[in-house]
Amino acid sequence: MINDETKSLTIPKGFLNHLAMLTIGTTRGILHAKTENTSFNTFVVPAINLSDLIHEDAVIRLI
């Protein structure tokens, strides 16, 4: 949501969490695909619980 009075953009923490989960999942998939037919492909990259990392909405000041 854009606030014209304070000239800032607020991104809700739920949406940030969703974007972070998509990013982590995509990264895990890319690593799996790029390490195909190598010894690194046998390593398991664990999923990360991101709900503990993002505690509040992000506020970005606009210029």
FIFILO-486215 format. One record per residue: x, y negated, z of N, C-alpha, C in turn. Coordinates in steps of 0.001 Angstrom, whole numbers, plus 524288, in hexadecimal, padded with zeros to 5 digits. Atoms other than C-alpha are relative to their C-alpha. Example, Ala and Ser with C-alpha at 12.3 -4.5 7.8 and 13.67 -1.06 7.14 Angstrom:
REM residues 2
8037A804A6800008300C8119481E78803847FB5080000 7FCCC804A67FFC4835668042481BE47FCFE7FBBE802DA 
This chain:
REM residues 63
8034E8048B80000800008000080000803867FB2780000 7FCFC804D480058805417F29C7FC547FD657FBD68035C 801DE804367FCB1803DF7E7C98065E8022C7FAE87FDCD 7FE4D804E580263804417DA7C7FFAE801F37FC1380403 7FE63803C37FC01805B37D2F880C74805B3800CF8019B 7FAA37FEEA7FE598123A7D9B7810AD8037C801917FB70 7FD2E7FE68804BD816457DD2C802B6802F480525800E8 7FDA97FAE97FEFA818867EB5C806217FC8B804557FDD9 802987FB4F801E6814ED7F8C580126800648041680447 800197FBFD7FBF8810CC8031180B117FEB48053D7FD7F 800D37FAC180205812128115C8076A7FEC980384804A9 801887FCBE7FB8780AB381A9B8109C803AB804A7800CB 7FC537FBC87FED4812CE824FE817757FE3A805317FDBE 801E47FB308026080A1582FD781246801A48007C7FA54 7FE55800088057E80D2082BF080445805E7800A67FF9B 7FA517FF5E7FFE881B9F82AB6807778017E805AF80110 7FF067FA897FEB981B488385180D6D7FEFB803757FB3B 801577FD09804AE814B883D9C8012C8043F7FF6D7FBD7 7FBD7800E1803D781EE7837647F83480512802B88019C 7FB3D7FD717FE20829F483C7F800B07FFA3805E77FF54 800B47FA5A800A38245484A5080075800838018F7FA45 7FF687FEF18059482349849C67F196805B57FFBE7FE59 7FA7B800B4801558314A844FE7F0A0803428049B801E5 7FD0D7FB9E7FDD28369F84FA37F9897FEC2805087FD09 801807FB55802E182EE085A387F28980251800277FA90 7FDB4800588053A833728559B7E543805DE800F080033 7FA5B7FF517FF6684187854FD7E9DF8015F805B3800F5 7FF0C7FA717FEFE840D2862DC7EF237FF69803297FAFA 800DD7FD3E804EF83B5C867877E20E8045C7FF167FC15 7FBB98014A8039A845CD8607D7DA36804FD802E0801A0 7FB5A7FD397FE2A850948662E7E2BD7FFA2805D27FEC1 800B37FA6F8013784AE8873C47E0EE800E2801037FA2D 7FF757FF49805A784A32872297D2278059E7FF1B7FE29 7FAB780156801CE857A786C027D0A080428803D3801EE 7FC327FC437FDFB85E73876777D8BB7FED38058D7FE36 801567FAD8801FD85885881B37D120804E9802AD7FDDD 7FB817FCD0801A98625388CA67CE5E8051E7FE5E8029A 7FB558012E7FCF786BCF887717D8947FF488024D80571 800657FDF07FAAE86ED588BF97E64F7FCFE7FC4480394 802D8803D17FCCC868A187F797EBA67FA1D800F37FFEE 8059D7FF0D8008085B41884227E7257FDF98039980446 801B97FC797FBDC85AEA88E0B7F23A7FEE27FD1D8051B 800F5803057FB4585AB78834D7FC897FA677FE0680014 80553801ED7FF5C84D6B87F90801D9800497FA6B80216 8004A805697FE2E84B05870F4802F67FADB7FF7A802F2 804D17FFF77FCE98414886FA780E1B7FC9D7FB387FEF6 803A4804678004C8353C8672980DA2800E07FC90804D0 7FF2D803BE7FBC7835C885AFC816207FABF7FDC08018E 804C6802677FE1082ABB8561A81EC3800D87FA1C80047 7FF12805A18005882A6F847CC81AE07FC547FCC780365 803A9803037FCD281F10843F682394802A17FDF1804F5 7FD25801DD7FB6A828D48427A82EBE803AD7FB797FEB5 7FC3880406801888315D83918826EB7FD827FAB47FEE8 802A1804DF801738277682EEA8226A7FBFB7FEC180439 8034A801387FB848212F8285B82E2D7FC3D7FB737FF1D 80351804A4800B881B4C81BD1828D17FFC87FE6D7FA46 8008B801FD8054F816E6814DC81C9D804D87FCEB7FE72 7FB9880320801EF8214B80EA3814187FDE57FAAF7FE40 801768054880179820567FFF38128E804837FDB67FCDD 7FC128022080382827957FA07807117FEA77FA4A7FEF1 800F38058780109828E57EB5B8063B800DC7FED97FA3D 7FFA68017B80582826697E5FA7F8AE802207FA827FF86 7FDBC80536800B782DAD7DA577F37D7FCB57FCF87FC1A 
